[in-house]
Amino acid sequence: MQIEIITFRGRYQFMKVNVYDTHREMARAAAGFGAGLIRDAVARRNRAVIILSTGMSQAVFLEELTAVAGVPWDKTVMFHLDDYIGLPVEHPASFDRYLHERFIGKVHPGEYHLLDGNAADPEAECGRYAALMEREPVDVCFAGIGETAHLALNDPPADFEEPLAFRVIDVDRRSRQQLAGEGWFDSWQSCPARAITISIGRIMRCRSVVSVVGESRKATAVARTLNEPVGPDTPASILRRHQASHLFLDSLSAAGLNRPELDRDNLPSVFEIGE
């Protein structure tokens, strides 16, 4: 059963939140919705620019997205949100490797641009990548939410006023612990300590943002994102102010939400939460 929460000017401001029973149902629904946004962009201007998120939390979603029929991938341009500095491309946690295996090699986008975490000058790499992204509007940003409610690699407290599109950051210990917990490294100490990340402001300039967030380990972050005041200590909360923001959850990640007291067996297909 799907529970769909729609709120535009209530508790969640402009964000539309969709909750599904299972991770697979959530991923399939998000993929279908995201594919529709891509088709719409291509229909408007014969081109669609997208930003992808990586990590194990996005694996099922990307599996579903690449399986959607009729997406004009040859007319798409792909970017991604972030990358670790100094991680070899052949490492299992490499975002370059991840994207080639789970997306690029499957759908063969018309163009794709990857951050170079091994660039000799990471600051210059930020500028290079930002310039590529500024050539045209970004139609869809697919961005997950981290366990600390971080958005991309903008750990709390996040800088909502950062003027640069991409910047070099020190990765927070809690984000490194999440990375280790996903099985990429033996311990958080062995995880990369520096990274390049897209800024909050650049995400907010994308035409649409689709966030796919599953699993019980994300429940606290989701609850904080939706229930706490918008602010730097909960970076993903800023998505509530994006006028085309769509959050897809499964029943586990949505477990901490403040929802109406309704009998689950008699839930309506759609309901609204106001202030």
C-alpha positions in Angstrom: 0.0 0.0 0.0 1.2 3.5 -0.8 0.7 6.4 1.7 1.1 9.7 -0.1 1.6 12.8 1.9 1.1 16.0 -0.1 1.9 19.4 1.5 2.8 22.5 -0.4 2.3 25.3 2.2 1.8 23.4 5.4 4.4 21.8 7.7 6.7 20.8 4.9 6.2 24.0 2.9 6.6 23.2 -0.8 7.9 19.6 -0.5 5.9 16.7 -1.7 6.5 13.6 0.3 5.6 10.1 -0.9 5.8 7.0 1.4 5.8 3.4 0.1 5.7 0.1 2.0 8.9 -1.3 0.6 12.2 0.0 -0.6 11.7 -1.6 -4.0 8.3 0.1 -4.4 9.7 3.4 -3.4 12.7 3.1 -5.8 10.4 2.1 -8.7 8.0 5.0 -8.1 10.9 7.5 -7.8 12.5 6.1 -10.9 9.2 6.4 -12.9 8.7 10.0 -11.6 12.3 11.0 -12.4 12.1 9.4 -15.8 9.0 11.5 -16.5 10.9 14.7 -15.6 13.7 13.7 -17.9 11.3 13.1 -20.8 9.5 16.4 -20.1 12.9 18.3 -20.3 13.8 16.6 -23.6 10.3 17.4 -25.0 10.8 21.1 -24.0 14.4 21.6 -25.3 15.6 18.4 -26.8 18.0 17.9 -23.9 17.9 17.0 -20.2 20.6 17.7 -17.6 20.6 15.6 -14.5 22.7 15.2 -11.3 23.0 11.8 -9.7 23.7 10.8 -6.1 25.8 7.8 -5.3 26.3 5.4 -2.4 24.6 2.2 -1.4 21.3 4.0 -0.6 20.9 4.8 -4.2 21.7 1.4 -5.7 18.2 0.1 -6.0 16.9 3.4 -7.3 19.5 3.5 -10.1 18.7 -0.1 -10.9 15.1 0.9 -11.4 15.9 4.1 -13.2 18.1 2.4 -15.8 15.3 -0.1 -16.4 12.6 2.4 -17.2 11.6 2.0 -20.9 11.5 4.9 -23.3 13.9 7.3 -21.7 15.9 9.3 -24.3 19.2 8.8 -22.6 21.1 9.8 -25.7 19.8 13.3 -25.1 20.8 13.6 -21.5 23.8 15.1 -19.8 24.9 13.6 -16.4 26.7 15.1 -13.5 27.1 13.9 -9.9 27.0 15.5 -6.5 30.4 14.9 -4.9 33.5 12.8 -4.8 36.2 11.8 -2.4 39.7 13.2 -2.8 42.6 10.7 -3.3 40.5 7.6 -3.8 41.8 5.4 -6.6 39.3 4.9 -9.5 39.6 1.1 -9.1 38.6 1.2 -5.4 35.1 -0.3 -4.7 34.0 3.0 -3.1 35.1 5.1 -6.1 32.2 7.1 -7.5 33.7 7.0 -10.9 33.5 3.2 -10.8 30.1 3.2 -9.2 28.6 5.4 -11.9 30.1 3.5 -14.7 28.8 0.2 -13.4 25.4 1.3 -12.3 24.5 4.0 -14.8 26.8 5.1 -17.6 27.5 1.6 -18.8 23.9 0.7 -18.8 22.1 3.6 -20.5 25.0 5.4 -22.2 24.0 9.0 -21.7 24.7 11.5 -24.5 27.2 13.3 -22.3 28.5 12.6 -18.8 30.9 14.6 -16.7 32.7 13.1 -13.7 34.5 14.9 -10.8 38.2 14.0 -10.7 39.0 13.3 -7.0 42.6 12.6 -8.0 43.1 16.0 -9.7 46.4 17.6 -8.8 44.6 20.8 -7.7 41.2 20.0 -6.1 40.2 23.7 -5.9 40.8 24.0 -9.7 38.8 20.9 -10.2 35.9 22.5 -8.4 36.0 25.4 -10.8 36.3 23.2 -13.8 33.3 21.1 -12.9 31.2 24.1 -11.9 31.8 25.8 -15.2 30.6 22.7 -17.1 27.4 22.6 -15.0 26.8 26.3 -15.5 26.5 26.0 -19.3 22.7 25.2 -19.0 20.0 24.7 -16.4 20.0 21.5 -14.4 16.6 19.8 -14.9 16.7 17.2 -12.2 18.9 16.7 -9.2 18.7 13.2 -7.6 19.9 13.8 -4.1 19.7 11.4 -1.1 19.8 12.4 2.5 22.6 11.2 4.8 22.3 9.7 8.3 23.1 13.1 9.9 20.6 14.8 7.5 23.6 15.9 5.4 22.9 16.9 1.8 25.5 15.7 -0.7 28.6 16.0 1.6 27.5 19.2 3.3 27.7 18.0 6.9 26.0 19.9 9.7 26.3 22.8 10.3 26.0 23.4 6.6 26.7 26.7 4.9 23.4 27.8 3.2 25.1 30.9 1.9 28.2 29.3 0.2 28.6 31.2 -3.1 30.6 28.6 -4.9 28.9 25.7 -6.8 31.5 23.2 -5.7 34.0 23.3 -2.9 36.6 21.2 -1.1 35.6 20.1 2.4 36.8 18.0 5.3 34.5 15.1 5.7 32.8 14.9 9.1 33.6 11.9 11.2 29.9 10.9 11.3 29.8 10.8 7.4 32.9 8.7 7.4 31.3 6.3 9.9 28.3 6.1 7.5 30.6 5.2 4.7 32.3 2.5 6.7 28.9 1.2 7.9 27.9 0.7 4.2 30.8 -1.7 3.9 33.2 0.3 1.7 35.9 0.5 4.4 37.1 -1.5 7.4 36.8 1.5 9.7 35.9 5.2 9.6 39.5 6.1 10.1 40.4 4.5 6.7 37.7 6.5 4.9 38.7 9.5 2.9 39.0 12.6 5.0 38.6 15.2 2.2 36.1 15.5 -0.6 34.6 17.8 -3.3 30.9 18.5 -2.9 28.2 20.5 -4.6 27.0 23.4 -2.4 23.5 23.7 -0.9 22.9 26.8 -3.0 23.7 25.0 -6.3 21.3 22.2 -5.4 18.6 24.8 -4.7 19.1 26.3 -8.2 18.1 23.0 -9.9 14.7 23.0 -11.5 13.6 19.8 -9.6 15.0 17.8 -6.8 14.1 14.2 -6.3 15.3 12.6 -3.0 15.2 8.9 -2.6 15.7 7.9 1.1 15.1 4.3 2.4 16.0 2.1 5.3 15.6 2.4 9.0 19.1 3.9 9.5 17.7 7.1 7.8 14.6 7.4 9.9 16.0 9.9 12.4 17.5 12.0 9.6 14.2 12.0 7.7 12.2 13.0 10.9 14.7 15.8 11.6 14.5 17.0 8.0 10.8 17.3 8.0 10.0 18.1 11.6 12.7 20.5 12.8 13.0 24.1 11.7 14.9 24.7 8.5 18.5 25.4 9.4 22.2 24.5 9.0 22.1 21.9 11.7 19.8 19.9 9.6 21.1 20.5 6.0 18.5 18.5 4.1 15.7 20.6 5.7 16.5 23.3 3.1 14.8 21.1 0.5 11.4 22.1 2.1 12.0 25.6 0.5 12.6 24.3 -3.0 9.4 24.8 -5.0 9.8 21.5 -6.9 11.1 19.1 -4.2 10.0 15.5 -4.1 10.9 13.1 -1.3 10.4 9.4 -1.7 10.5 7.2 1.4 9.8 3.6 2.4 8.0 2.6 5.6 11.2 2.2 7.5 12.7 5.6 6.7 9.3 7.3 7.3 8.9 5.6 10.7 9.7 8.8 12.7 7.4 11.2 10.9 4.6 13.0 12.7 1.6 11.7 10.8 -2.2 11.9 11.4 -3.5 9.3 13.8 -5.1 7.0 11.3 -5.8 3.3 11.2 -3.2 1.9 8.7 -5.7 -0.5 7.3 -8.1 2.3 6.4 -5.7 5.0 5.2 -6.9 7.1 2.3 -4.7 7.1 -0.7 -3.9 10.8 -0.3 -4.0 13.2 2.7 -2.6 16.5 3.7 -0.8 17.7 6.8 -1.2 21.4 7.6 0.3 23.5 10.3 
